[in-house]
Amino acid sequence: MMQIEITILIAVVGCFVGLAGWLSGRDKKIANDSKWRGGVDAKLDTILGIKSDVEKLDCKVDDHEHRITAVEESAKQAHKRIDHIQKDH
């Protein structure tokens, strides 16, 4: 009887030791996954920030393009007026 009780006690202790090891490993894995996800999130935030900056620059370039086109048209008209004035004199 004493052998059966010792065997059961050893089996129960073994289960607790195994469970404790599994829980510890799980906690370490969760911590590592959290670190990895944090790094990935930081990189994604950086990429999205750069993308946002590029989109803003594209809008500015488009705006400048329209403004340059308007200035070119105005310069053409001014040249035509100057040419007309020179022909009259």
Secondary structure, DSSP 4 states (H G I P E B T S, - for coil): -HHHHHHHHHHHHHHHHHHHHHHHHHHHHHHHHHHHHHHHHHHHHHHHHHHHHHHHHHHHHHHHHHHHHHHHHHHHHHHHHHHHHHHH-
